[in-house]
Each structure stands twice: as C-alpha cells, then as structure tokens.
C-alpha cells in the first residue's frame, strides 16, 4: 500500500535527522541479532550433518539415540563422545577413544567412508546463557573463550547480555504498545467528553495511582510464582496511566476547535472525530512522553530483577547482571557490561523516539 504524502513527509524528516536515523539502523541490527540469539550464542550446533541427513539442534530436540547413542535424553553436543558419534557416523568406538577417532577423520586417515562422515557448524559464541563452563574460578576475567568474562556461576556474560537484551526489548515493546493504547484511549475519552466523565475518570486515576505497585507485584509473585507474562500483566496494569494526562489535556484543548465543531455539525461520529481528526494533532505531545515510558519500562524491569522480584531466576536478566556486579566488586567486567548495555540501549531508544516526535511535528523541517 502506497504511503500518503503526509507520511512521506514524516519519513523524509526522520531520515534527515541523522542521529535518529542511524540510531534506528544500529538498534535494528542489535535487535535482529538478539532475535537470532540461538544461532549467535548457543551450546548446540546450528546445523548437523549425520549420515547424510541435516539436523538443526539450535531449534529442535534430538535425543542422543538419533546419533547412535544410548540415551533418550537430549544429546549433549559439547561432549566429545557425542561429537565423535556425529563425525564418525555413530561408531561404537567413540565411547572409548573419541579424541583419536575425531582426529583421524579430520586428518583424512580414517577408514570410515566419506558418505558416513558427519560435520557440525557451531555458533560464533559456543555458549548458551545457561551454559556453565566449569574451568577455573568464577567469575573469570575476559579472555579468548569468554569475550566479556563469566559471572559468579561460570556462565558466559556476552551470551547472557545478548539474550537479556532480547527479553528486555520484547518486554518493553509488549508493555509499551498495550499500555499506551489503553492510556491514549482513556485520555481521549476523558478529554473529548469532559464533564462528569472526566471527573469520574480523574478520581479513579487518583485512587489507582496511589496503589503501591511494588507490593502488589510481591504479593502476586508470592502466590502465583514469578513468570514473564505475569510481570507483563502487572506492569501494564500500573503503567497505562502514564500517557493519559497528556492526551487528556490535548483533547480538552482541541475539542472546541472549529474543525471539530464543523465535523460535529456534519454528523461525523464521535469515534471518527476523536481518533481520525484530534488524535493525529495530539501525537506530538504524546510522542514527547514516549521515550520516558520506554526507558521507564526498561529501568523498571531491571530494578525488579535487581531486587529479586522480576523475571524467573533462570531467565537472562540485565538487572540480575547488575546485582552480580554489586556482589562481586573484584570483577569490574560485570559492572562495565551491565552499564554499557543499558547506556547504549536507552540512548538509542531515546534518539529514535526524539526523531519520531520531530517527524510528526509540522513546525520542524530538517534540511
């Protein structure tokens, strides 16, 4: 579907804002990379060839028996015996001499036919966010195997940052879209109709704003347990009033403008007037508040994880990484990783939304 002239002008203004445009490009690359985290950081191969058949362990479960092993549990691909089974086509000798067989196949001195030999393609970072590397002390400093070091349970910090970035952005997108939709709709109804409707809504908002959200989260998690979707629900429950006041003020100001009166006189429905005529004019003020909503959601999730009331303990969490940095002052790489991840992520999002706000502002033109 072709873009309207108005939207084309907005896109041109956004592209001419170099800081916002390049922030969007960098953020898109980081977000796509995090969405493909299973093929970027994983302790399972991306692709396995076994006896001429291709397998994708990064996204599918394969028992050890699928590669000639003895157990029906998932194959441990980092185990040398399992790697030998894949490379040699399932030879029983792998349980006794895995290193010698793998070396012979790679050197071309093995008597195994080439059509039975297998291979594996590993991710650039051969660690999942749950992978525990029991080599040396923990936390360990950055080296060739762990570019950002390991945390206090010997898990790769870079892998946890990638997965933690993804879950933070997805959480923020879900909460921001749903909470903003509810808040904008509520503010539009208040400001457009005014009178008793506005009065009742304001009293309800005052009561709702005085509810201690942290205590509610603690009580719900104590009863129902910690989960991603429960945290999303509670965050939306207490986050939707953030934009209500701004939208309400814009609708109160615009509801008596001449074009609104003319639309009413022509018999246009209230819903069309609210969301087709008034709301686009209120978007500049709404988008001005959007960076605060986004950064507040990310910071809120990190704070809850830091306090132990956020995502489940097994989930990759940037707030939990910050907590480890506080508990392990002798490992400064943990603090640097958490700080720079938050700084880059929040800065890019703020620059992007500033560009979107300016693109919607008809008074601003970028040359």
N, C-alpha and C positions, 0 to 999 in steps of 0.2 A: 504494500500500500504506500502510495506516494506521500511524502511529508507536506504539510501545509506551508505556506510562505512564512507564517509566524514561527513555526517550529524550525524551519530552515534558518531563519534569522537568529534564533536562540542557539542553534548548533554552531553557526558561524561565530557568534560572540564567545561561545565556550571554547572553541578551537583557538581563537585569537588570544585567549587568556593562557599564556604558555605554562604558567605554574600549575594551573588546574588541569590542563590537557596532559602534560607529562606526568603529573601525579596520577591521573587516571590510567595512563599507559603502564606505569610502574606497578600500581596497585593491581591492575588486571593480570599482569604477568605473575605477581606473587600469589594472587588468588587462584589462578588456573594451576599453578604449581602445587599449591596446597590441596586443591581438589583432586590432583593426581598423586597424592601423597603415597598411595600404595605402590606406585611404580617408581617413586623417587626415594623413599626411605622405607625399607621393609627387610625382614629377615627371611623372606621367601623369594624365590626367583620370579622374575617377571614372566619368563617363558621357559618351559622344559620340553626337551625332545627325548622321548623314551620309546625305543623300538619303532621308530618312525611315526609315532603319534605325538601331537603337540598338546601340552597342558599349560594352564595359567594358574599356578598356585597362589598368585597375589590376590586373586578374586574368587577362587573356587577351592573347596575342600577336597583333598586327595588323601586317602589312608596310605599307610606305609605298604600295605599289601598291593597297591596299584603299581608299585615299583619293584615288586619281588620280595618285599619284606615279610615279617611275621606278624606284625601288629595291625589291628584295625583302626587304631588312633591315627590322628593326622601325622604325616611324615614330618620329622624334624630335619629340615633341609640343611641346617648348619652342621649336622652330624656327618662326620667323614664317611661312616658306613652307608648312609643314605645317599650321599653324593657318589660313592663308588657304585652303588646299585644302579643309579641313573646312568652313569658314564659307561658302565660295562654291560648294560642291558639286563641286570638282575642276577649277576653271578653270585653263587653262594660263598665263594672265597672272600667276598667283601667283608664278612664278619671277622675274618682272621687277619687279612693283610690289605686293608683299604688303601693305605698310602702307596704301596708298591703297585697295585693294580691301576690306580689313577695316574701315577707317574708313567707307567708303561703305555697306557692309552694315549696320553698326551705326547709322549716321545715317539709314538708310532711303532713301538716294538712289541705290542700285544698281539696275540693270535686271535683276538676277538674280531669277527667280521665287521666291516665298516658300517653295514646296514643295521647292526645291532648296537652300535655305539651311540650314546646319547650326549647331550650337552645342556647347559643351563646359562641363562642370561640373568645376571644379578642387577638389582637397582644400584644407582650411584652411591647411595648410602645403605650399606647392608645391615641396617638395624631398624627394627620397629620401635615405636615409642614404649612398648612393654618389654623389649629385649633386655635382659640382664647379662652383662658381659663380666663374668667373674674373673677378671685378670687384673692383678694389682690391687691397689687401695681405691676406695671410693669416698668422696668424689675425686676423680683424677683430672689432671690438667689437660688442656687441648694438645693433641698430637696428630699424627698422620691417620690414625684409625678413627679418632673422635675429634672432629674439627673444632667443636665448642666444648670439648671435655665431656665428663659424665657427672651425674648427680649423686646424691648420697646413697642411692641404691644401685649404682653402676649402670644406669640407663643413659643412652646417648642423648645429650642435650639438644643437638641440632634436629634430631628426629622428633623430639617432643615439642620443639619450637614450631616445626612445620605442621604437625598435627594440631597443636594448640592454637596456632594462627587460624587454621581452618575452622575449628569448632567455635572460636571466638567470633569470627566474621559471620558464620552461619547463624549463630545465636543472635547476633546483633541485627542481621537482616530480617530474621523472622520477627523478633520483638519490635523492631522499629516500624516495619510495614504494618503489622496488625495494630500496634498501639497507636501509631499515627493516624491510621484510618478511623479508629474509634474516636480518638481525640478530636480530629478535624470534624467528623460528623457531629459530635456532641457540641463543639463550639459553634458550628454553623447553625444548628437548631436554636441554641441559646441566643445568638446574636440576631438572627433573622426574625424570630418571632417575638423576642423580648418579653416584657411584661411579666405575667405570672410564671410563664415557662422559664424565663431567665432567672427569676427569683428562686424558684424551687430547685433548679439545677445548681445554682450557686451555693445554696445551703447544703445540698447533698455533696457537692465537691469539697466544701469546708470540712464536713464530717469525714469524708473519705481521706482527705489529705492529712487529717490528724491521726489516722490509724497507723500504728507502728509496724511498718512493713517487715523489718528485720525479725521482730518477734513472731509474726505470722509465718515467716519462712522457717524459723527454728521449730515452731510447733508442728507445721506440716511435715517437715523432714523427719522429725522425731516419730511421727505417727506412720507416715507413708514411705519413708526412706528417701534417699537422695536419688534424683533422676533428672535427665536433661529436660524432658518435656514438662515435668512438674515445675522446674525452675523457670522455663519459658512462660508457663501459665501464670505463675505468681508475679513475674516481672511485668508482664502485660497488665495484670490486674492493678498494679500500683503505678505503672508508667504511662497509661493512656492520658491522664490529665495534663501532661507536660505541654501540649500544644493547644489545649482547649482555650486558655485565656487569650492567646494571641489571635486565634481565629475568631473568637467571640468579639473581640474589640474591632477587628476589621469588618465583620458583618454588621455590628452596631453602627459603624461609621458609614457603610455603603448602602444600607437597606433603604435609605431615603434619597439616594441619588436619582437624578432624572431618568436615567436609562432603566433603573429598577421600577420606577413608577410607570414609565411607559410600557414596560413589559407586563406589569400587572393590568394596566388598562387594556392591553391587547388580549388578555385572558391567558397568558402563559402561566403554567403551573408553578407552584412554589418550589418544587424539587428542581425544575429546569432553571429557574432564576437563581437558586442557591448554588448549584454545582456547575452550571454552564456559564453564568454571567458574573456572579460575585466572586466565587472561589478562585478563578484564574487571577483576578486582581488582588486577591489576598495571599497569593503564593509567595510573593517576595518576602513578606513578613514571616510567613510560615517557614520558608526555606532558611531564613536567617537563624531561626531557632534549631533547625535540624542538626547542625554539627554538634550542638550541645546535647541533643538527645542521643546521637550516635556515640559520642565519646563517653557520655554518662552511662550508657548501657554497657560498653566495654569495661569501663572502670568499675561499675557495679559488680559485674561478673567476676572480675579479678579480685575485688575486695571480698566477695563472698567466698571465693576459693581460698584466699589468704586466711580467712577466719575459720575455714573448715565447714562452711555451710553452702557450698556451691555445687559444682559437678561431682559425680561419684568419684571415689578415691582412685579408681582405676583409669579415669579419663585423663588425657593430656591437658594440663591446665597451666596457663601462664601465671595465674595467681599462685598456684602451688609452687611453681618455679621461683617466684619472688619470695615465698615463705622459706624455701630451702636456702636461698641466698642469705636470708637473715639468720638462719640457724647454722650456716657454715661460712662464717666470715673469713675463714682461711682459704676459701675457694672463690676468689673475686670473679671468675668467669661466669658463675651463675648469676651474679648481680648484673654484670655487663650484658649478658644475653637477655635477661628479662627487661632491663632498662631500654636497650636499643630496639628490641622488638616492639615494646609499647610506644616508644617515641616515633619510630618510623610509621607504624600502623596508624596511630592517631593523627600524625602530621599529614599523611597522605589523604586521609578521610576528610580532615578539616579543609585542606586546599581544594579537594574535589567539590565539596558542598558550597564552598565560597564561590567557585566558578559557576556552579549551577544557579546559585542565588543571583549572581550578577547577570547571567544569561537571561533570566526571567525578568530582570529589571529593565523596563523600556527606556529609562533615563540614561543607561550606561551603554556605551558603544566602544568596542576595542578596535583600534586602528592597527 
